[in-house]
Amino acid sequence: MSAKPIPSKARAVIIGGGVSGCSVAYHLAKLGWTDVVLLERKQLTSGTTWHAAGLIGQLRASQNMTRLAKYSADLYTKLEAETGIGTGMRQCGSMTVALTEERREEIYRQASLARAFGVDVREITVEEVKGMYPHLNTADVKAAVHLPLDGQCDPANIAMALAKGARQNGATILENVKVTSVVTRDGRVTGVTCEQNGETFTIETENVVNAAGMWGRTLADMSGVTLPLHACEHFYIVTEPIPNLQRLPVLRVPDECTYYKEDAGKMLIGAFELKAKPWGMDGIREDFCFDQLPEDFDHFQPILENAINRMPMLETAGIHTFFNGPESFTPDDRYYLGEAPELKGYWVAAGYNSIGIVSSGGAGMALAQWMNDGEPPFDLWEVDIRRAQPFQKNRAYLKDRVSETLGLLYADHFPYRQMATARGVRRSPLHEHLKARGAVFGEVAGWERANWFAKEGQEQEYRYSWKRQNWFENQKEEHLAVRNGVGLFDMTSFGKIRVEGRDALAFLQRLCANQMDVAPGKIVYTQMLNDRGGIESDLTVTRLSETAFFLVVPGATLQRDLAWLRKHLADEFVVITDVTAAESVLCVMGPKARDLMQKVSPNDFSNAHHPFATAREIEIGMGLARAHRVTYVGELGWELYVSTEQTAHVFEALEAAGADVGLKLCGLHTLDSCRIEKAFRHFGHDITDEDHVLEAGLGFAVRTKKGEFAGRDAVLRKQEEGLKRRMLQFKLADPEPLLFHNEALVRDGKIVSTITSGNYGHFLGGAIGMGYVPCAGESEADVLGSSYEIEIAGVRVKAEASLAPMYDPKAERVRA
Ligand SMILES: NCCCC(=O)O
């Protein structure tokens, strides 16, 4: 293959010949991109793919990740017939056992989720476990689930079959060709330079795909692209053949960090230990090819001891292979897909966190469609490269973080679980103030944010559980303070963007669905839509002057929102600036917010002088702020935008004055519970690029009469066709169970979807959530006339449903 000439031009150049690159090549070729070139520095599969375990577990954390995994399983089943290469694909099923009560809750919740996603699953008894896995010590097994359609495969052959399928459809696959640079001009990819046998070549192309696995970060860095991933050592052993070993399903014992795979009469036992060993900090050897890393028996021994206890026959089985090989891990344990925000035409498919085989089939399909159509085939935000923060490519950060993320694959996935490593990189100027007042922090996009406040004498840390956690009562007090008095939130992590210039208004009118031509000082809640009417961004826009607008977006979506704005900038006089670091945000929320503001400021906060949805510059303490009268908790309140150097002063002024009105410091958990009571949507949970703005119930923020804007046609079409699904708010009848999100939503006895957001409504008195209900051709009365239940860990709980917010449906409190 390597003797083939290197083409001078291609529609896409894929860098990396592992299963990821081969899958992208296969799917692009299938879409008719016949002049695709894949370049592999050594031999196909020689990085990570060749030593992957090849487990095909179809249930993933979300509907669309499951959709991609199911696609992979289907594809791998068919590949052999298409290409003649045996893929070793075997539908042996899989079983997960729980050794603790917490894990039982987790796997039963997962089983409910699997049912909602259409994955075949069954909770099985310990006797059934024993029946399927006679060698297993089940003495301490508390519960188990079985997924009969899961499987296993031969990873290297899957990659080879994909490569052959790609070639059959016109792609060129070249080995022993090393990419030396990606050529760019005016912010877009124009080519690739590479070396073969000491000679340099250039391939002209407008699309590059970084599928370089553990080389991906360094390769991306060469082009100024952020791709935060790092290799870790992954260990497994393979036994000698075990006489009379029957065919077995894949087994996962997450409480012992292990998986078991039977293959050709031997057992493979792999580990996702809690503290992993990052590898390759100083780069990867130039001649690395099918390399293994040195054994570390001391590291693996505790795993092996547990495995022998779990499966006593291993004691005498004899170890044939002690394997250690590098795999790529990312800071949040999710892979990367999509176009890098820094460079047009630079695509990525990398960072698979040890689930590369099951993911790559679907991910390759999704990326190929994304490249072909200019938009993803469905919501892929959780793996979108635009979620990566520029600082995350820092190697010290990555090294610390990936030592944790490897183990997270099998760790307890408790709700609200926070990362324990690599913390504190982005902090509000109030961080130490809040910490001293009991704040317990969580992390989003690198930002430390106060999630809840411990009381004097209470431990200032999380105790995780599937039931009420140790902060439940703290949240209740904060929540009720916001409803009945006044609370203060530090929301400095908001992303802040200035859009300025002669054409700023026209630009935003074109991108936003609401009316942007408002008087200076007005604040508008709006969405940016794609051509399908799906929500690309959810934001508020404040008009600061004739030519300057101030956009506020969630901290987690800032890079995505900046990328969306920049991508749609035509030949216009507009400057887009990320000003997140310039201002802190203090939110004063609750019926007594006006009393508090009046104590710290001489300005007039009455409705007449400062009505809802307006911004005013105010004096506060001895400083200045811009007070935005908006709310994400459904109360009277102001978001105070304060320059960073005055933040501590303003906080101290508010705190001192707040003593008289019972001001309470509140955390993000309370922000969330209050906003769900008010049925305010959250991007990434309730609204995504796949959710039509009208079906999401946000038609009130769309102005079709203002003229053309992105997504307008899709809105008009939907108005004519009618809604196919609607977002409803739910409250459990029983005040005891909890909702987090992803619970199965049951309508008239049938699972129809999942809960998109959940929390506890401390004012309403029960767990609350939101979710979409299919409703094509139905009236509101039909939708509300149904009976609803929510399935939590296999148990169905009655739920009240509402189209209007259950809390303050007429928004009287907001405008009080
Ligand atoms: N590479 C191992 C995959 C582990 C799992 O699917 O559970």
The ligand as an ORCA input file, in Angstrom:
! r2SCAN-3c Opt
* xyz 0 1
  N     -11.843     -0.929     26.263
  C     -12.590     -1.526     27.291
  C     -14.039     -1.154     27.228
  C     -14.691     -1.283     28.542
  C     -16.186     -1.350     28.496
  O     -16.817     -1.318     27.443
  O     -16.762     -1.493     29.570
*
